[in-house]
Amino acid sequence: MKKNERNYLKEIDMYGKLWIWTAAVVVLMVPIIICLKYNAWPEATAVFKGLLGVAPIYWTVGVIEVITYTPMLGIGGTYLAFVTGNLTSLKAPSALNAMENAEVKPGSEEGEVISTIAIATSSIVTTIVIALGVCLLTVISPILDSPALKPAFDNILPALFGGLGVVYISKNWKLSVAPIIFMIALFTAVPSLASSVGVLVPVGVLIALGAGRIMYKKGWVK
C-alpha cells in the first residue's frame, strides 16, 4: 500500500469517527436539552420498555450492516452512509450500481472513490428532498389536516411497518410464517396486548429463530 493511500485511509478513518460521534452527541442532546429545560425526565421503565421493542431490530441490523457493507462500500462510503442517517441499505445499491457501471471492483482504490462519490450524491439528494418537505410543510398543512385525509394519517404507522415488512419478508417468506401466525393468533385471542406490541418484538424474533433452525435442519430453507 502506497504512503499517500495509507495517509488517505487514516484521515478518512479519523474524520469518520469524529463525525460519527458528533452526530451521536447532537442526536442525544436534543432530548436531553428538552428534559433539562422542562425538568421532565422519562421513567426508566418507560425507556426500557421502548428500547425493548426497537433495540433488537436496530442494533442487530446496525451490526449486520457494518459487517456486510464495509467491504463493498469502502471506508469513506461506509462512514458517509452511516453519518448521514440510517439509510445505508438504501444508499448501498447506488454505490454498487455506480461501481458496476464504471466496471471497477468493490473494495479497490477506484471502487472506494466511486462509492464515496455515489453515496455523497445520494446523501445530498436525500437532504434536499427532506429540506424541501420541511419548508413546504406549512404550505400544505391545511391540506394534510383536512378531514378527508384523516383516515389515511390514522393508518400511517401500519402502512409504514407494512412496507418495511414486505421488504424483509420477501427475502425469505418461509421464515416469516411462524411469527406472523403466532402474533395473529395471540392478538386475536388477547386484543388488550396491542398496547404492548413493542415488548413482543423480541418474542417474535425468538420464534423466527427457532422456526428457522427447525426448517434449516429439515432442508426447507437454505
Residue frames as a rotation matrix with the C-alpha (Angstrom) as fourth column:
MET 1
0.579 0.816 0.000 0.00
0.816 -0.579 0.000 0.00
0.000 0.000 -1.000 0.00
LYS 2
-0.126 -0.633 0.764 1.38
0.588 -0.668 -0.456 3.38
0.799 0.392 0.456 -1.01
LYS 3
-0.769 -0.269 -0.580 2.16
0.637 -0.403 -0.657 6.01
-0.057 -0.875 0.481 1.62
ASN 4
-0.882 0.467 0.066 -0.35
-0.442 -0.866 0.233 8.50
0.166 0.177 0.970 0.18
GLU 5
-0.135 0.863 -0.487 -3.06
-0.183 0.461 0.868 5.85
0.974 0.206 0.096 0.21
ARG 6
-0.275 -0.026 -0.961 -2.28
0.834 0.492 -0.252 4.96
0.479 -0.870 -0.113 3.84
ASN 7
-0.955 -0.102 -0.280 -2.46
0.234 -0.839 -0.491 8.62
-0.184 -0.535 0.825 4.84
TYR 8
-0.629 0.777 -0.028 -5.75
-0.543 -0.413 0.731 8.99
0.556 0.475 0.682 2.96
LEU 9
-0.005 0.636 -0.772 -7.29
0.263 0.745 0.613 5.98
0.965 -0.200 -0.171 4.73
LYS 10
-0.546 -0.258 -0.797 -6.06
0.825 0.001 -0.566 7.23
0.147 -0.966 0.213 8.12
GLU 11
-0.980 0.190 -0.049 -7.58
-0.182 -0.973 -0.139 10.66
-0.074 -0.128 0.989 7.54
ILE 12
-0.336 0.903 -0.269 -10.86
-0.420 0.112 0.901 9.14
0.843 0.415 0.342 6.36
ASP 13
-0.079 0.261 -0.962 -10.97
0.656 0.740 0.147 6.95
0.751 -0.620 -0.229 9.47
MET 14
-0.803 -0.296 -0.517 -10.17
0.591 -0.499 -0.634 9.88
-0.070 -0.815 0.576 11.75
TYR 15
-0.865 0.501 -0.030 -12.76
-0.499 -0.852 0.159 12.24
0.054 0.153 0.987 10.27
GLY 16
-0.276 0.783 -0.557 -15.30
-0.140 0.541 0.829 9.42
0.951 0.307 -0.040 10.00
LYS 17
-0.287 0.105 -0.952 -15.06
0.862 0.462 -0.209 8.67
0.418 -0.881 -0.223 13.72
LEU 18
-0.953 -0.113 -0.282 -15.17
0.232 -0.870 -0.435 12.39
-0.196 -0.480 0.855 14.53
TRP 19
-0.684 0.724 -0.091 -18.41
-0.650 -0.547 0.528 12.96
0.332 0.419 0.845 12.59
ILE 20
-0.226 0.589 -0.776 -20.00
0.238 0.806 0.542 9.71
0.944 -0.062 -0.323 13.76
TRP 21
-0.428 0.012 -0.904 -19.56
0.899 0.105 -0.425 10.67
0.090 -0.994 -0.056 17.42
THR 22
-0.979 0.114 -0.171 -20.54
-0.097 -0.990 -0.105 14.30
-0.181 -0.086 0.980 16.69
ALA 23
-0.478 0.849 -0.227 -23.78
-0.443 -0.010 0.897 13.12
0.759 0.529 0.380 15.09
ALA 24
-0.181 0.385 -0.905 -24.46
0.627 0.754 0.195 10.78
0.758 -0.532 -0.378 18.03
VAL 25
-0.731 -0.155 -0.664 -23.93
0.649 -0.456 -0.609 13.58
-0.209 -0.877 0.434 20.57
VAL 26
-0.909 0.414 -0.055 -26.12
-0.409 -0.854 0.322 16.02
0.086 0.315 0.945 18.61
VAL 27
-0.279 0.842 -0.462 -28.96
-0.127 0.445 0.887 13.48
0.952 0.306 -0.017 18.36
LEU 28
-0.161 0.180 -0.970 -28.78
0.847 0.530 -0.042 12.67
0.506 -0.829 -0.238 22.07
MET 29
-0.910 -0.273 -0.313 -28.53
0.403 -0.762 -0.507 16.30
-0.100 -0.587 0.803 23.14
VAL 30
-0.625 0.735 0.264 -31.94
-0.275 -0.524 0.806 17.19
0.730 0.432 0.530 21.68
PRO 31
0.354 0.817 -0.455 -33.99
0.265 0.379 0.887 15.11
0.897 -0.434 -0.082 24.17
ILE 32
-0.181 -0.488 -0.854 -31.54
0.963 0.087 -0.254 15.87
0.199 -0.868 0.455 26.99
ILE 33
-0.966 -0.179 0.188 -31.88
0.162 -0.981 -0.104 19.65
0.203 -0.070 0.977 26.50
ILE 34
-0.221 0.963 0.157 -35.68
-0.282 -0.217 0.935 19.35
0.934 0.162 0.319 26.37
CYS 35
0.354 0.326 -0.876 -35.69
0.641 0.598 0.482 17.35
0.681 -0.733 0.003 29.60
LEU 36
-0.541 -0.639 -0.547 -33.39
0.840 -0.378 -0.389 19.86
0.041 -0.670 0.741 31.29
LYS 37
-0.865 0.210 0.455 -35.43
-0.073 -0.951 0.300 22.86
0.496 0.226 0.838 30.17
TYR 38
0.019 0.988 0.153 -38.78
-0.563 -0.116 0.818 21.48
0.826 -0.102 0.555 31.32
ASN 39
-0.636 -0.358 0.684 -37.39
-0.772 0.313 -0.554 19.35
-0.016 -0.880 -0.475 34.17
ALA 40
0.538 0.816 0.211 -39.32
-0.755 0.578 -0.310 16.37
-0.375 0.008 0.927 32.80
TRP 41
-0.570 -0.801 -0.185 -37.47
-0.819 0.535 0.206 13.08
-0.065 0.269 -0.961 32.67
PRO 42
0.259 0.685 -0.681 -38.97
-0.670 0.635 0.384 9.81
0.695 0.357 0.624 31.41
GLU 43
0.570 -0.006 0.822 -39.24
-0.703 0.514 0.492 6.92
-0.426 -0.858 0.289 33.81
ALA 44
-0.500 -0.866 -0.004 -36.58
-0.775 0.445 0.448 4.23
-0.386 0.227 -0.894 33.46
THR 45
-0.371 0.426 0.825 -39.24
0.203 0.904 -0.376 1.56
-0.906 0.027 -0.422 32.99
ALA 46
0.712 0.668 -0.215 -40.77
-0.019 -0.288 -0.957 3.50
-0.702 0.686 -0.192 30.08
VAL 47
0.244 -0.726 -0.643 -37.36
-0.945 -0.327 0.011 3.93
-0.218 0.605 -0.766 28.42
PHE 48
-0.684 -0.523 0.509 -36.57
-0.459 0.850 0.257 0.25
-0.567 -0.058 -0.822 28.90
LYS 49
0.055 0.803 0.594 -39.96
0.280 0.559 -0.781 -0.78
-0.958 0.209 -0.195 27.50
GLY 50
0.789 0.217 -0.574 -39.41
-0.408 -0.512 -0.755 1.39
-0.458 0.831 -0.316 24.43
LEU 51
-0.127 -0.935 -0.330 -35.89
-0.974 0.055 0.220 0.08
-0.188 0.350 -0.918 23.87
LEU 52
-0.464 -0.021 0.885 -37.06
-0.200 0.976 -0.082 -3.49
-0.863 -0.215 -0.458 24.28
GLY 53
0.539 0.784 0.307 -39.29
0.179 0.249 -0.952 -3.07
-0.823 0.568 -0.006 21.27
VAL 54
0.965 -0.113 -0.236 -36.83
-0.262 -0.419 -0.870 -1.42
-0.001 0.901 -0.434 18.87
ALA 55
0.250 -0.959 0.137 -33.32
-0.858 -0.154 0.490 -2.23
-0.449 -0.240 -0.861 20.12
PRO 56
0.034 -0.284 0.958 -33.28
0.079 0.956 0.281 -5.89
-0.996 0.066 0.054 18.98
ILE 57
0.745 0.295 0.598 -34.11
0.596 0.109 -0.796 -4.77
-0.300 0.949 -0.095 15.43
TYR 58
0.943 -0.324 0.079 -31.95
-0.245 -0.833 -0.496 -1.67
0.226 0.448 -0.865 15.07
TRP 59
0.318 -0.877 0.359 -28.93
-0.763 -0.011 0.647 -2.96
-0.563 -0.480 -0.673 16.96
THR 60
0.190 -0.209 0.959 -28.94
0.288 0.946 0.149 -6.23
-0.939 0.248 0.240 15.04
VAL 61
0.818 0.167 0.551 -29.38
0.573 -0.137 -0.808 -4.51
-0.059 0.976 -0.208 11.69
GLY 62
0.856 -0.517 -0.025 -26.71
-0.516 -0.856 0.036 -1.95
-0.040 -0.018 -0.999 12.63
VAL 63
0.105 -0.840 0.532 -24.11
-0.475 0.427 0.769 -4.62
-0.874 -0.333 -0.354 13.37
ILE 64
0.256 0.062 0.965 -25.01
0.600 0.772 -0.209 -6.64
-0.758 0.633 0.161 10.27
GLU 65
0.970 0.156 0.189 -24.85
0.245 -0.584 -0.774 -3.57
-0.011 0.797 -0.604 8.00
VAL 66
0.546 -0.835 -0.063 -21.36
-0.743 -0.518 0.423 -2.65
-0.386 -0.184 -0.904 9.21
ILE 67
-0.154 -0.616 0.772 -20.07
-0.156 0.787 0.597 -6.18
-0.976 -0.029 -0.218 8.56
THR 68
0.309 0.393 0.866 -21.90
0.698 0.525 -0.487 -6.51
-0.646 0.755 -0.113 5.24
TYR 69
0.931 0.260 0.255 -21.44
0.364 -0.637 -0.680 -3.12
-0.015 0.726 -0.688 3.62
THR 70
0.614 -0.732 -0.296 -17.97
-0.372 -0.599 0.709 -2.01
-0.696 -0.325 -0.640 4.75
PRO 71
-0.262 -0.775 0.575 -16.05
0.297 0.503 0.812 -4.43
-0.918 0.384 0.098 2.46
MET 72
0.082 0.376 0.923 -18.21
0.985 0.108 -0.131 -3.33
-0.149 0.920 -0.361 -0.51
LEU 73
0.871 0.419 0.256 -18.51
0.455 -0.884 -0.103 0.42
0.183 0.207 -0.961 0.11
GLY 74
-0.100 -0.967 0.235 -15.05
0.568 -0.249 -0.784 1.09
0.817 0.055 0.575 1.46
ILE 75
-0.510 -0.191 -0.839 -14.09
0.854 -0.225 -0.469 3.22
-0.100 -0.955 0.278 4.45
GLY 76
-0.986 0.079 -0.149 -15.22
-0.090 -0.994 0.068 6.58
-0.143 0.081 0.986 3.07
GLY 77
-0.509 0.841 -0.186 -18.52
-0.306 0.026 0.952 5.30
0.805 0.541 0.245 1.72
THR 78
-0.140 0.436 -0.889 -19.35
0.723 0.658 0.209 3.45
0.676 -0.614 -0.408 4.92
TYR 79
-0.681 -0.160 -0.715 -18.66
0.663 -0.548 -0.509 6.40
-0.310 -0.821 0.479 7.22
LEU 80
-0.946 0.310 -0.090 -20.58
-0.320 -0.860 0.398 8.75
0.046 0.406 0.913 4.94
ALA 81
-0.368 0.849 -0.380 -23.59
-0.005 0.407 0.914 6.43
0.930 0.338 -0.145 4.73
PHE 82
-0.078 0.327 -0.942 -23.81
0.902 0.425 0.073 5.96
0.424 -0.844 -0.328 8.50
VAL 83
-0.831 -0.248 -0.498 -23.14
0.464 -0.803 -0.374 9.61
-0.307 -0.542 0.782 9.39
THR 84
-0.875 0.478 -0.082 -25.91
-0.443 -0.721 0.533 10.83
0.196 0.502 0.842 7.08
GLY 85
-0.052 0.930 0.364 -28.52
-0.992 -0.005 -0.128 8.59
-0.117 -0.368 0.922 8.63
ASN 86
-0.382 0.018 0.924 -29.93
-0.269 0.954 -0.130 5.08
-0.884 -0.298 -0.360 8.95
LEU 87
0.697 0.620 -0.360 -30.33
-0.497 0.055 -0.866 4.71
-0.517 0.782 0.347 5.19
THR 88
-0.334 -0.942 0.005 -27.30
-0.674 0.243 0.698 2.57
-0.659 0.230 -0.716 4.46
SER 89
-0.397 0.224 0.890 -29.38
0.387 0.920 -0.058 -0.21
-0.832 0.322 -0.452 2.94
LEU 90
0.731 0.674 0.107 -30.87
0.420 -0.320 -0.849 2.35
-0.538 0.666 -0.517 0.51
LYS 91
0.655 -0.538 -0.530 -27.61
-0.650 -0.759 -0.033 4.11
-0.385 0.366 -0.847 -0.36
ALA 92
-0.163 -0.772 0.615 -25.56
-0.252 0.635 0.730 0.93
-0.954 -0.036 -0.298 -0.83
PRO 93
0.321 0.301 0.898 -27.29
0.692 0.573 -0.440 -0.06
-0.647 0.762 -0.024 -4.10
SER 94
0.993 0.034 -0.110 -26.50
-0.043 -0.780 -0.624 3.33
-0.107 0.625 -0.774 -5.66
ALA 95
0.278 -0.961 -0.006 -22.83
-0.805 -0.236 0.544 2.88
-0.524 -0.146 -0.839 -4.79
LEU 96
-0.206 -0.329 0.921 -22.73
0.080 0.933 0.351 -0.71
-0.975 0.146 -0.166 -6.05
ASN 97
0.667 0.508 0.545 -24.51
0.593 0.082 -0.801 0.25
-0.452 0.857 -0.247 -9.29
ALA 98
0.856 -0.402 -0.327 -22.05
-0.483 -0.846 -0.226 3.09
-0.186 0.351 -0.918 -9.82
MET 99
-0.107 -0.938 0.329 -19.10
-0.651 0.316 0.690 0.71
-0.752 -0.140 -0.644 -9.38
GLU 100
0.015 0.188 0.982 -20.71
0.459 0.871 -0.174 -1.81
-0.888 0.453 -0.073 -11.72
ASN 101
0.919 0.368 0.141 -21.30
0.302 -0.428 -0.852 0.81
-0.253 0.825 -0.505 -14.41
ALA 102
0.615 -0.764 -0.195 -17.70
-0.778 -0.628 0.004 2.01
-0.125 0.149 -0.981 -14.06
GLU 103
0.806 -0.246 -0.538 -16.53
-0.018 0.899 -0.438 -1.63
0.591 0.363 0.720 -14.23
VAL 104
-0.282 -0.872 0.401 -14.45
-0.635 -0.144 -0.759 -1.40
0.719 -0.469 -0.513 -11.08
LYS 105
-0.169 0.132 -0.977 -14.19
0.425 0.904 0.049 -3.94
0.889 -0.407 -0.209 -8.30
PRO 106
0.771 0.462 0.439 -15.76
-0.216 -0.459 0.862 -3.18
0.600 -0.759 -0.254 -4.89
GLY 107
0.871 -0.463 -0.161 -13.04
0.320 0.288 0.903 -2.74
-0.372 -0.838 0.399 -2.27
SER 108
0.080 -0.867 0.492 -10.46
0.986 -0.005 -0.170 -1.49
0.150 0.499 0.854 -4.76
GLU 109
-0.641 -0.396 -0.658 -8.96
0.524 -0.852 0.001 2.01
-0.561 -0.344 0.753 -4.70
GLU 110
-0.930 0.350 0.113 -11.12
-0.102 -0.542 0.834 3.04
0.353 0.764 0.540 -7.67
GLY 111
-0.178 0.907 -0.381 -14.16
0.569 0.411 0.713 1.46
0.803 -0.089 -0.589 -6.07
GLU 112
-0.267 -0.010 -0.964 -13.52
0.927 -0.276 -0.254 3.41
-0.263 -0.961 0.083 -2.86
VAL 113
-0.921 -0.143 -0.362 -13.57
0.065 -0.973 0.220 6.72
-0.384 0.179 0.906 -4.73
ILE 114
-0.722 0.691 -0.047 -16.65
-0.132 -0.071 0.989 5.92
0.679 0.720 0.143 -6.84
SER 115
-0.159 0.659 -0.736 -18.52
0.826 0.496 0.266 4.55
0.541 -0.565 -0.623 -3.80
THR 116
-0.502 -0.101 -0.859 -17.81
0.707 -0.620 -0.341 7.72
-0.498 -0.778 0.382 -1.80
ILE 117
-0.968 0.139 -0.207 -18.97
-0.229 -0.823 0.520 9.98
-0.099 0.551 0.829 -4.66
ALA 118
-0.541 0.806 -0.241 -22.13
0.133 0.364 0.922 7.93
0.831 0.467 -0.304 -5.24
ILE 119
-0.085 0.500 -0.862 -23.13
0.965 0.256 0.053 7.89
0.248 -0.827 -0.505 -1.57
ALA 120
-0.732 -0.206 -0.649 -22.31
0.411 -0.893 -0.181 11.60
-0.543 -0.399 0.739 -1.20
THR 121
-0.900 0.434 -0.046 -24.58
-0.278 -0.488 0.827 12.37
0.337 0.757 0.560 -4.15
SER 122
-0.246 0.831 -0.498 -27.34
0.476 0.552 0.685 10.17
0.844 -0.068 -0.531 -2.72
SER 123
-0.289 0.080 -0.954 -26.99
0.944 -0.142 -0.298 11.87
-0.159 -0.987 -0.034 0.67
ILE 124
-0.938 -0.079 -0.338 -27.17
0.039 -0.992 0.124 15.36
-0.345 0.103 0.933 -0.85
VAL 125
-0.668 0.739 -0.085 -30.31
-0.165 -0.036 0.986 14.46
0.725 0.673 0.147 -2.83
THR 126
-0.136 0.608 -0.782 -31.91
0.800 0.533 0.276 12.94
0.584 -0.588 -0.559 0.28
THR 127
-0.543 -0.153 -0.826 -31.11
0.721 -0.589 -0.365 16.05
-0.431 -0.794 0.430 2.34
ILE 128
-0.976 0.189 -0.105 -32.53
-0.216 -0.829 0.516 18.36
0.011 0.527 0.850 -0.34
VAL 129
-0.416 0.868 -0.269 -35.76
0.146 0.356 0.923 16.35
0.897 0.345 -0.276 -0.55
ILE 130
-0.106 0.338 -0.935 -36.17
0.973 0.227 -0.029 16.39
0.203 -0.913 -0.353 3.24
ALA 131
-0.781 -0.246 -0.574 -35.42
0.405 -0.900 -0.164 20.13
-0.476 -0.361 0.802 3.39
LEU 132
-0.858 0.514 0.018 -38.00
-0.270 -0.481 0.834 20.85
0.437 0.711 0.551 0.69
GLY 133
-0.192 0.805 -0.561 -40.53
0.536 0.565 0.627 18.74
0.822 -0.180 -0.540 2.55
VAL 134
-0.295 0.014 -0.955 -39.95
0.929 -0.227 -0.291 20.67
-0.221 -0.974 0.054 5.77
CYS 135
-0.935 -0.112 -0.336 -40.15
0.057 -0.984 0.170 24.05
-0.350 0.140 0.926 4.01
LEU 136
-0.704 0.698 -0.135 -43.35
-0.323 -0.145 0.935 23.13
0.633 0.702 0.327 2.18
LEU 137
-0.681 0.444 -0.582 -44.97
0.678 0.683 -0.273 21.61
0.276 -0.580 -0.766 5.26
THR 138
-0.648 0.441 -0.621 -46.51
0.222 -0.671 -0.707 24.91
-0.729 -0.596 0.337 6.34
VAL 139
-0.709 0.363 -0.605 -47.93
-0.696 -0.504 0.512 25.42
-0.119 0.784 0.609 2.84
ILE 140
-0.448 0.514 -0.732 -49.57
-0.340 0.659 0.671 22.01
0.827 0.549 -0.121 2.55
SER 141
-0.997 0.017 -0.070 -50.51
0.072 0.385 -0.920 21.58
0.011 -0.923 -0.386 6.23
PRO 142
-0.385 0.923 -0.024 -54.13
-0.773 -0.336 -0.538 22.78
-0.504 -0.188 0.843 5.65
ILE 143
0.113 0.391 -0.914 -54.49
-0.842 0.526 0.120 20.04
0.527 0.756 0.388 3.05
LEU 144
-0.621 -0.442 -0.647 -52.91
-0.082 0.858 -0.507 17.43
0.780 -0.262 -0.569 5.30
ASP 145
-0.965 0.248 0.079 -55.21
-0.088 -0.024 -0.996 18.42
-0.245 -0.968 0.045 8.19
SER 146
-0.422 0.862 -0.282 -58.35
-0.854 -0.273 0.442 18.08
0.304 0.427 0.852 6.14
PRO 147
0.028 0.529 0.848 -60.99
-0.748 0.574 -0.333 15.59
-0.663 -0.625 0.411 7.39
ALA 148
0.817 0.321 -0.479 -60.84
-0.573 0.539 -0.617 13.73
0.061 0.779 0.625 4.07
LEU 149
0.161 -0.860 -0.484 -57.23
-0.392 0.394 -0.831 12.69
0.906 0.323 -0.274 4.71
LYS 150
0.040 -0.137 0.990 -57.62
-0.998 -0.052 0.033 11.91
0.047 -0.989 -0.139 8.41
PRO 151
0.878 0.296 0.377 -58.35
-0.345 0.936 0.067 8.18
-0.333 -0.188 0.924 7.88
ALA 152
0.732 -0.661 -0.167 -55.17
0.127 0.372 -0.919 7.90
0.670 0.651 0.356 5.82
PHE 153
-0.103 -0.815 0.570 -52.99
-0.559 -0.427 -0.711 9.53
0.823 -0.392 -0.412 8.50
ASP 154
0.416 0.317 0.852 -54.56
-0.896 0.302 0.325 7.33
-0.154 -0.899 0.410 11.19
ASN 155
0.933 -0.033 0.357 -53.05
0.068 0.994 -0.087 4.37
-0.352 0.106 0.930 9.36
ILE 156
0.612 -0.766 -0.198 -49.60
-0.689 -0.393 -0.609 5.76
0.388 0.509 -0.768 8.62
LEU 157
-0.116 -0.723 0.681 -47.83
-0.932 0.317 0.178 3.56
-0.344 -0.614 -0.710 11.18
PRO 158
0.328 0.250 0.911 -49.39
-0.047 0.968 -0.248 0.27
-0.943 0.038 0.330 9.99
ALA 159
0.999 0.052 0.000 -48.68
0.001 -0.008 -1.000 1.28
-0.052 0.999 -0.008 6.39
LEU 160
0.404 -0.914 0.025 -45.07
-0.891 -0.399 -0.217 2.12
0.208 0.066 -0.976 7.23
PHE 161
-0.255 -0.503 0.826 -44.38
-0.710 0.677 0.193 -1.14
-0.656 -0.537 -0.530 9.01
GLY 162
0.643 0.526 0.557 -46.30
0.030 0.709 -0.704 -2.99
-0.766 0.469 0.440 6.30
GLY 163
0.890 -0.360 -0.278 -43.97
-0.384 -0.266 -0.885 -1.57
0.245 0.894 -0.375 3.66
LEU 164
-0.055 -0.947 0.315 -40.91
-0.997 0.036 -0.065 -2.44
0.050 -0.318 -0.947 5.73
GLY 165
0.079 0.160 0.984 -42.34
-0.461 0.881 -0.106 -5.90
-0.884 -0.446 0.143 6.36
VAL 166
0.951 0.307 0.025 -42.69
-0.106 0.402 -0.910 -6.57
-0.289 0.863 0.415 2.64
VAL 167
0.461 -0.854 -0.242 -39.01
-0.777 -0.257 -0.574 -5.78
0.428 0.453 -0.782 2.11
TYR 168
-0.416 -0.679 0.605 -37.81
-0.893 0.430 -0.132 -8.21
-0.171 -0.595 -0.785 4.78
ILE 169
0.200 0.577 0.792 -40.46
-0.367 0.793 -0.485 -10.89
-0.908 -0.194 0.371 4.25
SER 170
0.897 0.190 -0.400 -39.82
-0.431 0.166 -0.887 -11.04
-0.102 0.968 0.231 0.51
LYS 171
-0.034 -0.987 -0.154 -36.20
-0.978 0.065 -0.197 -12.00
0.205 0.144 -0.968 1.17
ASN 172
-0.871 -0.147 -0.470 -37.28
-0.096 0.987 -0.129 -15.30
0.483 -0.067 -0.873 2.75
TRP 173
-0.163 0.928 0.336 -41.02
-0.776 -0.331 0.537 -15.58
0.610 -0.173 0.774 3.28
LYS 174
0.204 0.248 -0.947 -40.79
0.187 0.939 0.287 -19.04
0.961 -0.236 0.145 4.87
LEU 175
-0.676 -0.558 -0.481 -39.07
0.577 0.006 -0.817 -17.62
0.459 -0.830 0.317 7.97
SER 176
-0.867 0.354 0.350 -41.90
-0.444 -0.868 -0.222 -15.14
0.225 -0.348 0.910 8.50
VAL 177
-0.189 0.876 -0.444 -44.74
-0.161 0.418 0.894 -17.68
0.969 0.240 0.062 8.54
ALA 178
-0.183 0.088 -0.979 -44.30
0.796 0.598 -0.095 -18.89
0.577 -0.797 -0.179 12.15
PRO 179
-0.840 -0.139 -0.525 -44.02
0.480 -0.643 -0.597 -15.46
-0.255 -0.753 0.606 13.88
ILE 180
-0.803 0.595 0.015 -46.86
-0.492 -0.678 0.546 -13.99
0.335 0.431 0.838 11.78
ILE 181
-0.088 0.791 -0.606 -49.22
0.078 0.612 0.787 -16.86
0.993 0.021 -0.116 12.60
PHE 182
-0.372 -0.116 -0.921 -48.27
0.880 0.270 -0.390 -16.68
0.294 -0.956 0.002 16.29
MET 183
-0.964 -0.051 -0.261 -48.81
0.146 -0.921 -0.361 -12.92
-0.222 -0.387 0.895 16.53
ILE 184
-0.579 0.813 -0.058 -52.13
-0.489 -0.290 0.823 -13.01
0.652 0.504 0.566 14.65
ALA 185
0.000 0.575 -0.818 -53.40
0.419 0.743 0.522 -15.79
0.908 -0.343 -0.241 16.93
LEU 186
-0.565 -0.309 -0.765 -52.12
0.821 -0.118 -0.559 -14.01
0.083 -0.944 0.321 20.06
PHE 187
-0.978 0.162 -0.131 -53.64
-0.144 -0.980 -0.137 -10.60
-0.151 -0.115 0.982 19.28
THR 188
-0.383 0.889 -0.249 -56.89
-0.348 0.110 0.931 -12.21
0.856 0.444 0.267 18.15
ALA 189
0.016 0.353 -0.935 -57.16
0.669 0.691 0.273 -14.13
0.743 -0.630 -0.225 21.42
VAL 190
0.144 -0.054 -0.988 -55.96
0.897 -0.414 0.153 -11.26
-0.418 -0.909 -0.012 23.64
PRO 191
0.426 0.077 0.902 -56.65
0.699 -0.661 -0.273 -7.89
0.575 0.746 -0.335 21.90
SER 192
0.998 -0.006 -0.070 -55.54
0.044 -0.727 0.686 -5.95
-0.055 -0.687 -0.725 25.00
LEU 193
0.324 -0.944 0.056 -51.92
0.617 0.256 0.744 -6.90
-0.717 -0.207 0.665 24.23
ALA 194
0.543 -0.079 0.836 -51.95
0.764 -0.366 -0.531 -4.43
0.348 0.927 -0.138 21.31
SER 195
0.925 -0.181 0.333 -50.62
-0.273 -0.928 0.254 -1.76
0.263 -0.326 -0.908 23.69
SER 196
0.471 -0.781 0.409 -47.61
-0.418 0.211 0.884 -3.98
-0.777 -0.587 -0.227 24.49
VAL 197
0.997 -0.013 0.074 -46.66
0.070 0.494 -0.867 -4.77
-0.026 0.869 0.494 20.93
GLY 198
0.472 -0.879 0.062 -43.14
-0.699 -0.416 -0.582 -3.38
0.537 0.232 -0.811 21.41
VAL 199
0.005 -0.452 0.892 -42.39
-0.893 0.399 0.207 -5.84
-0.450 -0.798 -0.401 24.22
LEU 200
0.599 0.345 0.722 -43.46
-0.097 0.927 -0.362 -8.73
-0.795 0.147 0.589 21.98
VAL 201
0.721 -0.398 -0.568 -40.94
-0.673 -0.203 -0.711 -7.90
0.167 0.895 -0.414 19.25
PRO 202
-0.385 -0.905 0.180 -38.15
-0.923 0.380 -0.062 -9.95
-0.012 -0.190 -0.982 20.94
VAL 203
-0.081 0.439 0.895 -40.65
-0.317 0.840 -0.441 -12.80
-0.945 -0.319 0.071 21.31
GLY 204
0.890 0.427 -0.158 -41.28
-0.246 0.158 -0.956 -12.72
-0.383 0.890 0.245 17.56
VAL 205
0.263 -0.889 -0.376 -37.51
-0.926 -0.123 -0.356 -12.69
0.270 0.442 -0.855 16.95
LEU 206
-0.516 -0.459 0.723 -37.02
-0.710 0.701 -0.061 -15.79
-0.480 -0.545 -0.688 19.11
ILE 207
0.356 0.726 0.589 -39.90
-0.121 0.661 -0.741 -17.58
-0.927 0.192 0.323 17.37
ALA 208
0.858 -0.076 -0.508 -38.42
-0.514 -0.133 -0.848 -16.74
-0.004 0.988 -0.153 13.95
LEU 209
-0.152 -0.988 -0.012 -35.00
-0.978 0.152 -0.143 -18.01
0.143 -0.010 -0.990 15.04
GLY 210
-0.391 0.051 0.919 -36.43
-0.461 0.854 -0.244 -21.23
-0.797 -0.519 -0.310 16.44
ALA 211
0.662 0.705 0.253 -38.62
-0.083 0.405 -0.910 -21.87
-0.745 0.582 0.327 13.38
GLY 212
0.641 -0.500 -0.582 -35.72
-0.754 -0.266 -0.601 -21.03
0.145 0.824 -0.548 11.08
ARG 213
-0.409 -0.822 0.396 -33.49
-0.882 0.467 0.059 -23.51
-0.233 -0.325 -0.916 12.87
ILE 214
-0.069 0.480 0.874 -36.07
-0.134 0.864 -0.485 -26.28
-0.989 -0.151 0.004 12.55
MET 215
0.881 0.454 -0.132 -36.71
-0.159 0.022 -0.987 -25.54
-0.445 0.891 0.092 8.86
TYR 216
0.269 -0.871 -0.411 -32.96
-0.958 -0.199 -0.205 -25.44
0.097 0.449 -0.888 8.19
LYS 217
-0.522 -0.464 0.715 -32.48
-0.606 0.792 0.072 -28.88
-0.600 -0.396 -0.695 9.72
LYS 218
0.175 0.693 0.700 -35.36
0.172 0.678 -0.714 -30.24
-0.969 0.245 -0.001 7.64
GLY 219
-0.672 -0.561 0.483 -33.92
0.566 0.031 0.824 -28.67
-0.477 0.827 0.297 4.49
TRP 220
0.354 0.900 0.256 -36.87
0.901 -0.255 -0.350 -26.33
-0.250 0.354 -0.901 3.91
VAL 221
0.984 -0.155 -0.085 -34.62
-0.170 -0.962 -0.214 -23.24
-0.049 0.225 -0.973 3.90
LYS 222
0.475 -0.879 0.049 -31.00
0.800 0.408 -0.441 -22.79
0.368 0.248 0.896 2.93
